[in-house]
Structure formats: structure tokens, C-alpha cells
Amino acid sequence: MSSGTRRLTVAQALVRFLAQQHSERDGQRTRLIAGCWGIFGHGNVAGIGQALLETPELPYVQGRNEQAMVHAAVGYARQRDRLSTYACTTSIGPGATNLVTGAALATINHLPVLLLPGDVFATRPADPVLQQLELPHARDVSVNDALRPVSRYFDRIWRPEALIPSALEAMRVLADPVQTGAVTLALPQDVQAEAYDWPEEFFAERTWRVPRPPADPESLDEAAERIRAARRPLIIAGGGVHHSGAEQRLQEFVSDTGIPVSETQAGRGSLRFDDPRALGSIGHTGTSASDDLARRADLVIGIGTRYSDFTTASRTLFANPAVRFVNVNIAPGDAHKQAATPVVGDARAVLAGLAERLAGHRVDEEYVREYRDAAATWSAVVDRVTRAADGGGRPGQAEVIGVLDEVLADEDVVVNAAGSLPEDLNKLWRAKQPHQYHVEYGFSCMGYEIPAAIGARLADPEREVFALVGDGTYLMLPTELVTAVQEGIKINLVLVQNHGYASIGGLSEKVGAERFGTAYRFRDEGGRFTGDPLPVDLVANVGSLGVDVLRADTVDELRESLRASRESARPTAVYVETDLAKAQLPPEAWWDVPVAEVSALESTRAARQNYEEHVREQRHHL
């Protein structure tokens, strides 16, 4: 029976509705929408802005860049295992289109975020309005339609009564472990401020249960049969292990069966680094232990992985002609990749089902000795490259990672996304806890690190969070440092100065492009960027945003600065210039970046010849 109505604007109704939404998994209930990030303009200030003012139940966080707001919400959602996220409100026009990059990142990584961009007038009292896109053939299209392909759900609320079914569907998608990603509700300016008589039931507390669907028995039986028959099985643990909270179940499963585990970027920390079955990362930025075993594996068991080109070394890694795949994934599309035996279901539930069917089964001890020896060999490599011989010298990037590993506690979090750091972190970081390694590599978005670190800290205020950024990434999106200062959100920024785009510079050299346009330097007489370094003072820049800054010129100073930063109660940055002469470890596997087929440059012709040799090794698994 209806309990009456409440007269509110569309914006007021939406904000009150969001404040009452919860998610629940395994009996643990939490707010689905923890709060709302926002930047106000004429397209949302009188609607969502006014509604937030009178609804403190939905906390508001002031952003500085719309893309960064989405990154902060996504960082929060990842740290909360996708059970909670933030909404992001923007004006129309550039404020709305700035959401697109963050939305793409969220959707590619299957991480929930709610986007509430302002939109053009539904009633068209003046046409066009400020910042309106005019398409002669489609007057109902606005710039917000750019969000359609990067959203898992998109709707434009042309009328107040349309909000009820759309808001409910938006929550369903956000809480769905298969469909989740960016969800967009575009809100016309006039509709936001329009009043309507809403049924009271719309504002009742609502809980969205996040299920753990088990796989069907036949799929489990077939997968178990394949595992029993395999002589050299290898597990690839992806982000789905973390999303499911299946880390302990995975550890028990491999302890019983002896099957070794490699990890994707999203799956790092699925096993503690010193677990006897842990081989570290796999693929183009993988360890020699993982990649060598992958080349000879006769069965690859993917758990919660999308099989990106970095994981498969652009389909050159799994070289055994007899290799087959078993894929455990809650998303059917991912479960069927590599022509696998698909096991569609929640990772934790599936591992429990497989454990029952494989009771007493264990791989040969000769195979165990082989992969443990390989892991020990790689561990020695990590020790060699991350431990500085001279504490008074300038650190290389690997040594920066080594000092971080020394200073950080097990529960601390490392955030990164782009540049040369993800490659080194993936190979060298010794993950000690499931939520410690937070590297976004589905979209590998420069600028993710600082806002995502803020999100991670909001998700778990008891953890110290370290954002690792190069100078290229920092210059793209430092703005949310101001929010960290304003809100008293303690994060640690490690700013690595290497005077340009170091990662792409290295790739440019490999593909015969001679590092063109990748250094932050003045032009020389020939127009190339090979002159003196630019006189950009990043220390002064960071400090001007209200952040405490510590400068480290040596390995020993870096260690002390990181310790001081960790103990500080304020947002703190540690600036360190790396020794570029200390080269990165070479990749253990290939990555397909096409090289120009014809060129006047000898460097490009040589790179093309090398490229063609690798292309011949690519294969489809059927």
C-alpha cells in the first residue's frame, strides 16, 4: 500500500534516493554510494548542487578536475572490492566531456562509478543554450552522448517520472559483478529543478545483494578432468580474484594441488610474494619464472582474467602446441576466451567446487622443484636490481622501488597506472597483502594516480597510500592534491623526475623512432628535443598546492624522506631524480607495437625486421 508522496525537485529526489542505497555480500552491508564528488557550473549548481546542500546524508567532496573526480571514485571502488563507489556531478559542456576518459577507465576495468552530468534544456526555451552542441540532423544529441560507448548504462532523464525506473536500473548495474562499470544519468538543467510528487517508497532504504553464482556441475567436472590430466598446469590470477575476495581460497587450492600461480597487473597480490607457489607477474612485463613456465604449460587456468595483450605477450607466450585453457570467470565473454573450457561463476565459489573434485590430486614433485627453482632465480634478480650498492648515489628507478619495499608496511598501498613504473612494479614489487598493489593497467591512464590514491585513502583511512608518478604524469593531472589538502586526506606522493616520457621514449627507440618527441628538453639547432632540460621546478609546483615536499638526492635520503612522509599527518610529496643510466630490466616477452613497413631510416628498417620475426610467432588458440 502506498504511504503517500513527497514533493521534491528531480535533483533533490535523486540525491535522497542515492543516500538510501546499500550493497550486501556475504552478510556485509555497506553504502553503495558513499558520497558525491562535484564541480559546479550553471548546468548543475541550481539542481544537484542545491540538492546536496540540503542533503548532508550524501557527503560532498569538492573536485578540481572532472576526470580526476572519476579516478578518485574508481580508486575508492577498487579498494572496496567494487561494493561501494561515489557519484560525480558536473555541469554541461566541457565539464561533462571531461568525464569521458574516467568513464572509459572504469568500464574497461569493470569498476563502478555513477556519473551525473548536467545536460541541455529538455523544454528548449532558448535554443541553443550556452555550451550546447547543435547537430542539424539530430537535435536530441548533446555532448553527453560521448559517454554512451564508455558507459555500461546510459540514460537521459527528459521527464521527472522517468527518474524512478532509470535510477533503479542504474543501481542494479553498479552492483552487478558482471555488468558493472561507468553508469551515466544525464540530467537536463531544467528537469533537475522541476518538482514532482514522488512516492515515499522511492526513498526507502534499499539493499542490492551482490551474488556469488556457482558454476554448473558439468563445467566443474570437465575443468577438474582437464586439471587432473595436465602435467604442467599454470594458473593466471587476474583482477577477478580480488573482486571476488577469493585470495584465501586460491591459496588453499594451490597449497593442496601444488599448481603454480602467475598474476596479471590487476591480479597482483592474489598470493603473497613469498608463497611457495607464487611466480609473480606474467606476460610482456612478467618475470622469467612466469613466462618460461607459460611457454611450456600444457594447461593454463585463467581465474578472473581478461587475457589482455600484455598478459598473452600479444598471443606469443603460450607456445606449447598442446596447450589448452580452462577459464574461471563470472563474465561469460571472458570465460570463453582462448577457446577455453569455460567455467562461468564467482571465483571463490568455483575454487571451492574445484577443490572438492580435486581432493587428493597434486602435481608431480619434479614440476614443483622446477618452478620453485625458477622463482628463486627471479627473486635473486629482484634483490640484485633493487638493492643499491651505494647509499650516497642517485637511485635508479628499480632502486626507488627497492627502498619503497623496505619502508612500506604490509598494509600500505602503492598506486600507479602509466609510464615506465608499471613495468618495473609488475616485475619487482613484492606484494605482501591483497590490497597493497593498486596499479590500473586496463586503460593505463596517466593522471590516475593522485586522485585514485585519495580514493583509496577514503576507502580505508587506516592505510598509508603512496602514489607513484613520473614527471609526465604529474604535469597532466596534479589538481586533486588541492582537494587532499582541503579535506585533510593524507596521501604520500612519490614524484620521480626523469625529464620526459621515459616509457614511451624507450619504446620509441625499439620501434626505430629514435625517442623523437619524448624528452622534456629545449630544441636543438636541428629542431629535435635534445637541448638542455626544461627549467621546470616541480618541487616548487607541488609546494604551491599546499603539500609538504621532501627532496631526496641519494638513496639514503630517499629512505629517510619516505619514512618521514609515512609518519606525517599531512599530504606529503617526496621528490627524487633518478639515474637514467641505470637501465630497466629488459622484457621477458614480446608486445605487438607495429613498426613502419617502409622507412628511410636505418633504425626503423632494423626494428621492422625484428618485428616481423616476432609476428610469425603469434597464434590463435583453437
C-alpha positions as CSV (number, residue, x, y, z in Angstrom):
1,M,0.0,0.0,0.0
2,S,1.3,3.5,-0.9
3,S,2.4,5.6,2.0
4,G,1.9,8.9,0.2
5,T,4.1,11.2,-1.8
6,R,6.8,13.8,-1.2
7,R,7.1,16.9,-3.4
8,L,10.8,17.4,-4.4
9,T,12.8,18.5,-7.4
10,V,14.3,15.8,-9.6
11,A,17.7,16.6,-8.2
12,Q,16.5,16.5,-4.6
13,A,14.8,13.2,-5.2
14,L,17.8,11.7,-6.8
15,V,20.2,12.8,-4.0
16,R,17.8,11.4,-1.3
17,F,17.4,8.2,-3.2
18,L,21.2,7.7,-3.6
19,A,21.7,8.2,0.2
20,Q,19.4,5.2,0.9
21,Q,21.2,2.7,-1.4
22,H,23.3,-0.2,0.0
23,S,25.1,-3.2,-1.3
24,E,25.4,-6.6,0.6
25,R,27.7,-9.6,0.1
26,D,28.3,-12.4,2.5
27,G,26.2,-10.7,5.1
28,Q,28.3,-7.5,5.0
29,R,26.3,-4.4,4.2
30,T,27.7,-1.0,3.1
31,R,26.7,2.2,1.4
32,L,26.6,1.7,-2.4
33,I,27.0,5.4,-3.0
34,A,29.4,6.7,-0.3
35,G,29.1,10.3,-1.4
36,C,29.3,12.7,-4.3
37,W,32.3,14.4,-5.9
38,G,31.4,17.6,-7.8
39,I,32.4,20.7,-9.7
40,F,29.5,23.1,-10.0
41,G,28.6,25.2,-13.1
42,H,25.4,26.6,-14.5
43,G,24.4,23.1,-15.6
44,N,24.2,21.6,-12.1
45,V,24.6,24.3,-9.4
46,A,20.8,25.0,-9.1
47,G,19.9,21.4,-9.4
48,I,22.2,18.7,-7.9
49,G,24.2,21.4,-6.1
50,Q,21.2,22.8,-4.3
51,A,20.1,19.2,-3.5
52,L,23.4,18.3,-2.0
53,L,23.3,21.5,0.1
54,E,20.2,20.3,1.9
55,T,21.0,16.6,2.0
56,P,24.1,16.1,4.2
57,E,23.3,12.4,4.3
58,L,25.2,12.2,1.0
59,P,28.6,13.8,1.7
60,Y,30.0,16.1,-0.9
61,V,33.7,16.3,-1.9
62,Q,34.9,19.3,-4.0
63,G,36.9,18.3,-7.0
64,R,39.2,20.3,-9.2
65,N,39.1,18.4,-12.5
66,E,36.2,16.3,-13.6
67,Q,38.4,13.4,-15.0
68,A,40.2,13.3,-11.7
69,M,36.9,13.0,-9.8
70,V,36.1,9.9,-11.6
71,H,39.5,8.4,-11.0
72,A,39.1,9.1,-7.2
73,A,35.7,7.3,-7.2
74,V,37.2,4.4,-9.1
75,G,40.2,4.2,-6.8
76,Y,37.8,4.1,-3.9
77,A,35.6,1.4,-5.6
78,R,38.6,-0.8,-6.4
79,Q,39.9,-0.6,-2.8
80,R,36.4,-1.5,-1.6
81,D,36.2,-4.6,-3.8
82,R,33.5,-2.9,-6.0
83,L,30.9,-2.9,-3.2
84,S,30.8,0.9,-2.8
85,T,31.6,3.9,-5.0
86,Y,31.0,7.6,-5.4
87,A,28.8,9.7,-7.7
88,C,30.3,12.5,-9.7
89,T,28.3,15.6,-10.7
90,T,29.3,18.1,-13.4
91,S,27.9,21.0,-15.4
92,I,27.1,20.7,-19.1
93,G,29.7,21.1,-21.9
94,P,33.4,20.7,-21.1
95,G,32.6,19.6,-17.5
96,A,30.6,16.7,-18.9
97,T,33.0,15.7,-21.7
98,N,35.9,15.7,-19.2
99,L,34.2,12.7,-17.7
100,V,34.8,10.5,-20.8
101,T,38.4,9.4,-20.0
102,G,37.5,8.4,-16.4
103,A,34.4,6.6,-17.6
104,A,36.4,4.6,-20.1
105,L,38.8,3.6,-17.4
106,A,36.0,2.5,-15.1
107,T,34.2,0.4,-17.7
108,I,37.3,-1.3,-19.1
109,N,38.4,-2.2,-15.5
110,H,34.8,-3.3,-14.5
111,L,34.8,-0.8,-11.7
112,P,31.6,1.0,-10.7
113,V,31.1,4.8,-10.7
114,L,28.0,6.9,-11.1
115,L,28.2,9.9,-13.4
116,L,25.6,12.7,-13.2
117,P,26.5,15.3,-15.9
118,G,24.2,18.3,-16.5
119,D,22.6,18.4,-19.9
120,V,20.8,20.8,-22.2
121,F,17.2,22.1,-21.5
122,A,14.5,19.5,-22.2
123,T,12.0,22.2,-22.8
124,R,14.2,24.3,-25.2
125,P,13.2,27.7,-24.0
126,A,16.2,29.1,-25.7
127,D,18.0,27.1,-28.4
128,P,20.9,26.8,-28.4
129,V,21.9,27.4,-24.7
130,L,25.4,28.0,-23.6
131,Q,27.8,25.1,-24.4
132,Q,25.1,23.3,-26.4
133,L,26.1,21.1,-29.4
134,E,24.0,21.7,-32.4
135,L,23.6,18.8,-34.9
136,P,21.2,19.7,-37.7
137,H,20.2,16.0,-38.2
138,A,19.8,15.1,-34.5
139,R,18.6,17.8,-32.2
140,D,18.3,15.4,-29.3
141,V,22.0,14.6,-29.3
142,S,24.2,16.5,-26.8
143,V,27.9,16.2,-26.0
144,N,26.9,13.8,-23.2
145,D,26.3,11.2,-25.9
146,A,30.1,10.9,-26.0
147,L,29.6,9.0,-22.7
148,R,27.4,6.3,-24.3
149,P,30.1,3.9,-25.6
150,V,32.1,4.1,-22.4
151,S,29.1,3.6,-20.1
152,R,27.6,0.3,-19.1
153,Y,24.3,2.0,-18.7
154,F,23.3,5.4,-20.1
155,D,20.0,7.3,-19.8
156,R,18.9,10.9,-20.2
157,I,16.1,12.0,-17.8
158,W,13.9,14.1,-20.0
159,R,10.9,13.9,-17.6
160,P,10.8,13.7,-13.8
161,E,8.8,10.5,-13.8
162,A,11.5,8.8,-15.9
163,L,13.9,9.0,-13.0
164,I,12.3,6.2,-10.9
165,P,12.9,3.3,-13.3
166,S,16.2,4.7,-14.5
167,A,17.7,5.2,-11.0
168,L,16.7,1.7,-10.1
169,E,18.4,0.3,-13.2
170,A,21.5,2.4,-12.6
171,M,21.9,0.9,-9.1
172,R,21.3,-2.7,-10.4
173,V,24.1,-2.2,-13.0
174,L,26.5,-0.7,-10.5
175,A,26.0,-3.7,-8.1
176,D,26.2,-6.3,-10.8
177,P,29.6,-8.1,-10.8
178,V,29.4,-8.8,-14.5
179,Q,27.9,-5.6,-15.9
180,T,29.4,-3.0,-13.6
181,G,31.4,0.0,-14.8
182,A,30.5,3.6,-15.5
183,V,26.8,4.4,-15.2
184,T,25.6,7.7,-16.6
185,L,22.4,9.6,-15.9
186,A,22.4,12.7,-17.9
187,L,20.3,15.4,-16.2
188,P,18.9,18.3,-18.3
189,Q,19.2,21.6,-16.4
190,D,15.5,22.4,-16.3
191,V,14.5,18.9,-15.3
192,Q,16.9,18.9,-12.4
193,A,15.0,21.9,-10.9
194,E,11.5,20.6,-11.8
195,A,9.2,19.5,-8.9
196,Y,7.3,16.2,-8.9
197,D,5.2,14.3,-6.4
198,W,7.4,11.2,-5.6
199,P,6.1,8.1,-4.0
200,E,7.6,7.7,-0.5
201,E,8.6,4.1,-1.3
202,F,11.3,5.6,-3.7
203,F,13.2,6.9,-0.7
204,A,13.1,3.7,1.4
205,E,16.4,2.0,2.3
206,R,17.2,-0.5,-0.4
207,T,19.9,-3.2,-0.4
208,W,21.3,-4.6,-3.6
209,R,22.7,-8.1,-3.0
210,V,25.9,-9.0,-4.8
211,P,25.6,-12.7,-5.6
212,R,28.2,-15.4,-5.8
213,P,26.9,-17.5,-8.6
214,P,28.3,-21.1,-8.6
215,A,29.3,-22.8,-11.9
216,D,27.2,-25.6,-13.2
217,P,28.4,-29.1,-12.1
218,E,29.1,-30.2,-15.7
219,S,31.6,-27.4,-16.2
220,L,33.3,-28.0,-12.9
221,D,33.6,-31.7,-13.8
222,E,35.1,-31.0,-17.2
223,A,37.6,-28.5,-15.7
224,A,38.6,-30.9,-12.9
225,E,39.2,-33.6,-15.5
226,R,41.5,-31.3,-17.6
227,I,43.4,-30.3,-14.5
228,R,44.0,-33.9,-13.4
229,A,45.2,-34.8,-16.9
230,A,47.7,-31.9,-17.1
231,R,51.4,-32.4,-16.4
232,R,52.4,-28.7,-16.4
233,P,49.4,-26.6,-15.3
234,L,49.7,-22.9,-14.6
235,I,47.2,-20.6,-13.0
236,I,46.9,-16.9,-14.1
237,A,45.3,-14.9,-11.3
238,G,43.5,-11.8,-12.6
239,G,41.6,-9.0,-11.0
240,G,38.6,-11.2,-10.6
241,V,40.4,-12.9,-7.7
242,H,40.4,-9.7,-5.8
243,H,36.9,-8.6,-6.8
244,S,35.6,-11.9,-5.5
245,G,37.7,-11.8,-2.3
246,A,39.0,-15.2,-3.3
247,E,42.6,-14.8,-2.2
248,Q,42.4,-17.2,0.7
249,R,40.5,-19.8,-1.3
250,L,43.2,-19.6,-4.0
251,Q,46.0,-20.0,-1.5
252,E,44.3,-23.1,-0.1
253,F,43.6,-24.5,-3.5
254,V,47.2,-24.2,-4.8
255,S,48.6,-25.4,-1.4
256,D,46.7,-28.6,-1.9
257,T,47.3,-29.1,-5.6
258,G,50.8,-27.6,-5.9
259,I,49.8,-25.7,-9.1
260,P,52.0,-22.6,-9.5
261,V,50.4,-19.1,-9.8
262,S,51.3,-16.2,-12.1
263,E,49.5,-12.9,-11.9
264,T,48.3,-10.1,-14.1
265,Q,48.7,-6.5,-13.2
266,A,45.1,-6.5,-11.8
267,G,45.7,-9.8,-10.0
268,R,49.0,-8.9,-8.3
269,G,48.8,-9.8,-4.6
270,S,46.5,-12.7,-5.2
271,L,49.2,-14.7,-3.4
272,R,51.7,-13.2,-1.0
273,F,55.0,-12.9,-2.8
274,D,56.8,-15.5,-0.7
275,D,54.2,-18.2,-1.1
276,P,56.0,-21.3,-2.5
277,R,53.6,-21.4,-5.5
278,A,54.0,-17.6,-6.4
279,L,55.8,-16.9,-9.6
280,G,55.0,-13.1,-9.9
281,S,53.8,-11.3,-12.9
282,I,53.2,-12.8,-16.4
283,G,53.5,-11.6,-20.0
284,H,55.3,-8.7,-21.5
285,T,56.1,-7.2,-18.1
286,G,56.3,-10.6,-16.4
287,T,59.0,-12.5,-14.5
288,S,61.3,-15.0,-16.1
289,A,59.8,-17.6,-13.8
290,S,56.2,-17.0,-15.0
291,D,57.0,-16.5,-18.7
292,D,59.2,-19.6,-19.0
293,L,56.6,-21.8,-17.4
294,A,53.9,-20.3,-19.5
295,R,55.8,-21.1,-22.7
296,R,55.8,-24.8,-21.8
297,A,52.4,-25.1,-20.0
298,D,50.1,-27.7,-21.2
299,L,47.1,-26.2,-19.3
300,V,46.5,-22.6,-18.5
301,I,43.9,-21.9,-15.8
302,G,42.7,-18.3,-16.0
303,I,40.9,-17.1,-12.9
304,G,39.3,-13.7,-13.3
305,T,41.5,-12.5,-16.2
306,R,40.6,-10.8,-19.5
307,Y,43.7,-12.1,-21.3
308,S,45.0,-8.6,-22.5
309,D,47.9,-8.4,-24.9
310,F,50.3,-7.7,-22.0
311,T,49.2,-10.9,-20.4
312,T,49.5,-13.1,-23.5
313,A,52.5,-11.3,-25.0
314,S,50.3,-10.5,-27.9
315,R,49.4,-14.2,-28.3
316,T,53.0,-15.4,-28.5
317,L,53.5,-16.5,-24.9
318,F,51.7,-19.9,-24.7
319,A,54.0,-21.7,-27.2
320,N,53.3,-25.4,-26.3
321,P,51.4,-26.8,-29.3
322,A,49.3,-28.9,-27.0
323,V,48.3,-26.1,-24.6
324,R,44.7,-25.8,-23.6
325,F,42.8,-23.4,-21.4
326,V,40.3,-23.5,-18.5
327,N,38.8,-20.1,-17.7
328,V,37.1,-19.3,-14.4
329,N,35.2,-16.1,-14.8
330,I,31.9,-14.5,-13.7
331,A,31.7,-12.8,-17.1
332,P,30.8,-15.4,-19.8
333,G,32.6,-13.4,-22.5
334,D,35.9,-13.6,-20.6
335,A,35.3,-17.2,-19.7
336,H,35.2,-18.3,-23.3
337,K,38.4,-16.6,-24.5
338,Q,41.3,-18.6,-25.8
339,A,38.8,-21.3,-26.9
340,A,38.8,-22.4,-23.3
341,T,36.8,-24.8,-21.3
342,P,34.6,-22.1,-19.7
343,V,33.6,-22.2,-16.0
344,V,31.2,-19.3,-15.5
345,G,30.8,-18.3,-11.9
346,D,32.2,-16.4,-8.9
347,A,35.9,-17.2,-8.5
348,R,35.6,-18.1,-4.8
349,A,32.7,-20.3,-5.3
350,V,34.3,-22.0,-8.3
351,L,37.5,-22.7,-6.5
352,A,35.6,-24.3,-3.7
353,G,33.9,-26.6,-6.2
354,L,37.1,-27.5,-7.9
355,A,38.8,-28.2,-4.6
356,E,36.1,-30.8,-3.8
357,R,36.6,-32.5,-7.2
358,L,40.4,-32.5,-7.0
359,A,40.8,-33.7,-3.4
360,G,44.0,-35.7,-3.2
361,H,45.3,-34.5,-6.6
362,R,48.7,-32.9,-6.7
363,V,51.2,-32.1,-9.5
364,D,54.5,-34.1,-9.8
365,E,57.2,-33.1,-7.3
366,E,59.6,-32.7,-10.2
367,Y,57.5,-29.9,-11.6
368,V,57.3,-28.3,-8.1
369,R,61.1,-28.3,-7.8
370,E,61.3,-26.8,-11.3
371,Y,59.1,-23.8,-10.7
372,R,60.4,-23.2,-7.2
373,D,63.9,-23.0,-8.6
374,A,62.7,-20.6,-11.3
375,A,61.1,-18.4,-8.6
376,A,64.2,-18.4,-6.5
377,T,66.3,-17.4,-9.5
378,W,64.0,-14.5,-10.2
379,S,64.0,-13.5,-6.5
380,A,67.8,-13.2,-6.7
381,V,67.4,-10.9,-9.8
382,V,65.0,-8.7,-7.8
383,D,67.5,-8.5,-4.9
384,R,70.3,-7.5,-7.3
385,V,68.5,-4.7,-9.1
386,T,66.5,-3.2,-6.2
387,R,69.3,-3.0,-3.6
388,A,71.6,0.0,-4.1
389,A,75.3,-0.7,-3.7
390,D,75.9,3.0,-2.9
391,G,73.6,4.7,-0.5
392,G,75.1,8.0,-1.3
393,G,74.4,7.7,-5.0
394,R,71.4,8.8,-7.1
395,P,68.9,5.9,-7.3
396,G,67.8,4.2,-10.4
397,Q,64.1,3.5,-10.7
398,A,64.4,-0.1,-9.6
399,E,66.2,1.1,-6.5
400,V,63.4,3.6,-5.8
401,I,61.1,0.5,-5.8
402,G,63.5,-1.3,-3.5
403,V,63.6,1.5,-1.0
404,L,59.8,1.7,-1.0
405,D,59.6,-2.0,-0.4
406,E,61.9,-1.6,2.6
407,V,59.9,1.4,4.1
408,L,56.3,0.4,3.5
409,A,54.4,-1.7,5.9
410,D,52.4,-4.8,4.7
411,E,49.1,-2.9,4.9
412,D,50.3,0.1,2.9
413,V,49.1,0.7,-0.6
414,V,51.0,1.6,-3.8
415,V,49.1,3.3,-6.6
416,N,50.3,3.6,-10.2
417,A,48.9,3.4,-13.7
418,A,51.2,4.6,-16.5
419,G,54.7,5.2,-17.8
420,S,57.7,3.0,-17.1
421,L,56.8,2.5,-13.4
422,P,54.1,-0.2,-14.1
423,E,56.6,-2.4,-15.9
424,D,59.1,-2.2,-13.1
425,L,56.5,-2.5,-10.3
426,N,54.9,-5.6,-12.0
427,K,58.3,-7.3,-12.2
428,L,59.9,-6.1,-8.9
429,W,57.2,-5.4,-6.3
430,R,56.9,-8.0,-3.6
431,A,53.2,-7.8,-2.8
432,K,52.5,-8.7,0.9
433,Q,48.8,-8.2,1.1
434,P,45.9,-8.4,-1.3
435,H,45.1,-4.7,-1.4
436,Q,48.6,-3.4,-1.4
437,Y,49.3,-3.4,-5.1
438,H,46.9,-0.9,-6.8
439,V,48.1,-0.5,-10.4
440,E,45.5,0.4,-13.1
441,Y,46.6,-1.2,-16.3
442,G,43.4,-1.9,-18.2
443,F,43.3,1.7,-19.5
444,S,46.8,2.7,-18.2
445,C,45.7,6.2,-17.8
446,M,48.3,9.0,-17.0
447,G,46.8,11.1,-14.2
448,Y,45.0,8.3,-12.4
449,E,47.5,8.0,-9.6
450,I,46.9,11.1,-7.4
451,P,43.1,11.1,-7.4
452,A,43.0,7.3,-7.1
453,A,45.3,7.5,-4.1
454,I,42.8,9.9,-2.5
455,G,40.0,7.4,-3.3
456,A,42.0,4.5,-1.8
457,R,42.7,6.5,1.4
458,L,39.0,7.4,1.7
459,A,38.1,3.7,1.3
460,D,40.5,2.7,4.1
461,P,41.7,5.6,6.2
462,E,43.9,3.3,8.3
463,R,46.2,2.5,5.4
464,E,49.1,4.7,4.2
465,V,48.7,5.2,0.5
466,F,51.6,6.0,-1.8
467,A,51.0,7.4,-5.3
468,L,54.0,6.8,-7.6
469,V,54.1,9.2,-10.6
470,G,56.7,10.3,-13.1
471,D,57.0,14.0,-14.1
472,G,55.0,13.4,-17.3
473,T,52.0,12.0,-15.3
474,Y,52.3,14.7,-12.7
475,L,52.1,17.5,-15.2
476,M,48.9,16.0,-16.7
477,L,46.8,15.9,-13.5
478,P,48.1,17.2,-10.2
479,T,45.0,19.2,-9.4
480,E,43.4,16.9,-6.8
481,L,46.4,17.5,-4.4
482,V,44.4,20.6,-3.5
483,T,41.4,18.5,-2.6
484,A,43.7,16.3,-0.4
485,V,44.9,19.4,1.4
486,Q,41.5,20.9,1.8
487,E,39.9,17.7,3.1
488,G,42.9,16.6,5.2
489,I,43.2,13.4,3.3
490,K,46.7,12.1,4.0
491,I,48.4,10.7,0.9
492,N,52.1,10.2,0.1
493,L,53.2,11.3,-3.4
494,V,56.5,9.9,-4.8
495,L,57.4,12.1,-7.7
496,V,60.0,10.5,-9.9
497,Q,61.8,13.0,-12.2
498,N,63.2,11.6,-15.4
499,H,62.7,14.7,-17.7
500,G,60.1,13.3,-20.1
501,Y,58.1,10.4,-21.2
502,A,60.6,7.7,-20.2
503,S,58.5,4.7,-21.0
504,I,57.5,5.8,-24.5
505,G,61.0,7.1,-25.1
506,G,62.3,3.5,-24.6
507,L,59.5,2.1,-26.8
508,S,60.2,4.8,-29.4
509,E,63.8,3.6,-29.6
510,K,62.8,0.0,-30.0
511,V,60.4,0.7,-32.9
512,G,63.0,2.9,-34.7
513,A,61.5,6.3,-33.9
514,E,64.7,7.3,-32.1
515,R,63.0,8.7,-28.9
516,F,61.6,11.6,-31.0
517,G,59.3,14.0,-29.1
518,T,59.6,12.1,-25.7
519,A,62.1,14.2,-23.8
520,Y,61.3,17.4,-21.8
521,R,64.1,19.4,-23.3
522,F,64.7,22.5,-25.4
523,R,65.0,22.1,-29.1
524,D,68.5,21.9,-30.6
525,E,69.6,23.7,-33.8
526,G,68.0,20.9,-35.9
527,G,64.6,21.2,-34.2
528,R,65.0,18.0,-32.1
529,F,64.3,18.0,-28.4
530,T,67.9,17.2,-27.3
531,G,68.9,20.5,-25.7
532,D,69.1,21.3,-22.0
533,P,66.4,20.1,-19.7
534,L,63.4,22.4,-19.2
535,P,63.7,24.7,-16.1
536,V,60.5,23.4,-14.6
537,D,60.7,23.3,-10.8
538,L,58.3,20.5,-9.8
539,V,59.3,20.9,-6.1
540,A,58.1,24.5,-6.1
541,N,55.0,23.5,-8.0
542,V,53.9,20.8,-5.6
543,G,54.6,23.0,-2.7
544,S,52.5,25.8,-4.2
545,L,49.5,23.4,-3.9
546,G,49.8,23.2,-0.2
547,V,51.6,19.9,0.0
548,D,54.7,19.3,2.2
549,V,57.6,18.5,0.0
550,L,60.8,16.5,0.8
551,R,63.7,16.3,-1.7
552,A,65.9,13.2,-1.9
553,D,69.1,13.3,-4.0
554,T,70.5,10.0,-2.8
555,V,69.3,6.5,-1.9
556,D,69.9,7.2,1.8
557,E,68.0,10.5,1.6
558,L,65.1,8.8,-0.2
559,R,64.8,6.2,2.5
560,E,64.7,8.8,5.2
561,S,62.3,11.0,3.3
562,L,59.9,8.2,2.7
563,R,59.9,7.3,6.4
564,A,59.2,10.9,7.3
565,S,56.4,11.1,4.7
566,R,54.8,8.0,6.1
567,E,54.9,9.3,9.6
568,S,53.5,12.7,8.6
569,A,49.8,13.6,9.2
570,R,49.6,15.9,6.1
571,P,49.7,15.2,2.4
572,T,53.4,14.9,1.6
573,A,55.5,14.6,-1.5
574,V,58.9,13.0,-1.9
575,Y,60.7,14.3,-5.0
576,V,63.5,12.2,-6.4
577,E,65.5,12.5,-9.6
578,T,66.5,9.1,-10.9
579,D,69.8,8.0,-12.6
580,L,68.7,7.3,-16.2
581,A,72.0,5.4,-16.8
582,K,70.7,2.6,-14.6
583,A,68.6,0.8,-17.2
584,Q,65.4,-1.1,-16.7
585,L,65.4,-4.9,-16.9
586,P,64.5,-6.0,-20.5
587,P,61.1,-7.5,-21.1
588,E,60.8,-11.3,-20.8
589,A,58.2,-11.5,-23.6
590,W,57.1,-9.6,-26.7
591,W,54.5,-6.9,-27.1
592,D,52.9,-6.1,-30.5
593,V,53.5,-2.5,-31.5
594,P,53.5,-2.3,-35.3
595,V,56.6,-0.8,-36.9
596,A,56.6,1.2,-40.1
597,E,56.8,-1.2,-43.0
598,V,58.9,1.2,-45.1
599,S,61.2,4.0,-44.0
600,A,64.2,6.0,-45.0
601,L,65.7,5.5,-41.5
602,E,68.0,2.5,-40.9
603,S,66.8,2.4,-37.2
604,T,63.2,1.9,-38.4
605,R,64.2,-0.7,-41.0
606,A,66.1,-2.7,-38.4
607,A,63.2,-2.5,-36.0
608,R,60.8,-3.7,-38.7
609,Q,62.9,-6.8,-39.4
610,N,62.8,-7.6,-35.7
611,Y,59.1,-7.0,-35.6
612,E,58.4,-9.4,-38.5
613,E,60.3,-12.2,-36.7
614,H,58.1,-11.9,-33.7
615,V,54.8,-11.6,-35.6
616,R,55.5,-15.1,-37.1
617,E,55.2,-16.5,-33.5
618,Q,51.6,-15.2,-33.0
619,R,48.9,-17.8,-32.9
620,H,45.2,-18.2,-32.2
621,H,44.3,-20.9,-29.7
622,L,41.5,-23.1,-31.0
